[in-house]
Every structure is written in C-alpha cells, then in structure tokens.
Amino acid sequence: MRAILEFNLPEDEQELKDYQDGVKCKYFLHRWLQEYKRVLEGSNKTGVEVFDDLTEALDKENIEIFD
C-alpha cells in the first residue's frame, strides 16, 4: 500500500512565500500559546507586556506578520 499526497501550492513566487510563512506562523503560534499559557497562570502581566513578548518571540523565529 502507498499513499500519494498532492498539494496545490500557489505558482506565483510571492503567494508561495506568503503561504509558507503562514504555515510556519500557524505552528509557531500554536506552540507559543501552549507554552505561554503556563507563563500567564498566576502572572500579573499586562496586555502590552504579552504583546511585546509575542513580537519578540516572532522576531526570534524570523516571522514577519506586522509589515
């Protein structure tokens, strides 16, 4: 038995890059939110501090969503 996977990736270079960045961002955010939930429990962080932590983590992963 074998399985064949087919992907319909965008042919345009910029659309392909946007797609790949989106997938990378999705998995990063899922992992970050799971880990950060533990950080926030019992914490008094403000929304601004959480936002700053998120943008710093995105920078470390080289993900740009705020152009």
N, C-alpha and C positions, 0 to 999 in steps of 0.2 A: 504494500500500500504506500502511496506517496501523496503528498498534498502540494498543490500549486497555489502560491499566493500571487495575486495580481494587484498592483497599485496603480491608480490613476493619478500620477503626480502632475502638477502643473508643468507645462512645457516652457513657459516664459521664465527666464532666469530669476527675475525679481519675485515673481509669485512663488517659485520653488523655494527661494530663500525665506520668504515670509512663512511658508508652510513649515519648513524645517525649524525655524525659530519658534513658531507657535507650539510645535510638538515638544521641543526642548523646554519651553517655558511651562507648558502644562505639567510635565513630570517634575520639574523643579518646584513649582508652586505646591503640588501635592505633597512632596517630601517636606518642604519648608513648613507648610501648615501643620503637618503631623508633629514635627519636632517642636515648633513654636508654641503649640497648644500647651505643652508641658511647661514651657518657659513662662507663659502667662498665668498659669494657675497660681494664685496667691500673690501675684505681682500687682504693683500699682502703676504700671506703665501707661502713659497717655497714648492716644491715637497717633499723635505726631511721632512719638518715640517708636511705635510699632512700624509706622510708615518709613521712618528713617532706617530701621533695622532691615526692612524688606528691600528698600532700594540699595542698601549696602550689600546685601546678600545677592541681589540680582547683578550688581556690578562685579562681584567676585566670580560669578558664574559666566560673566561676559554676555548677559542677556539684556538687550535694549528694548524696552516696551514703552518707555517715555521718551519719544523723539523730540 
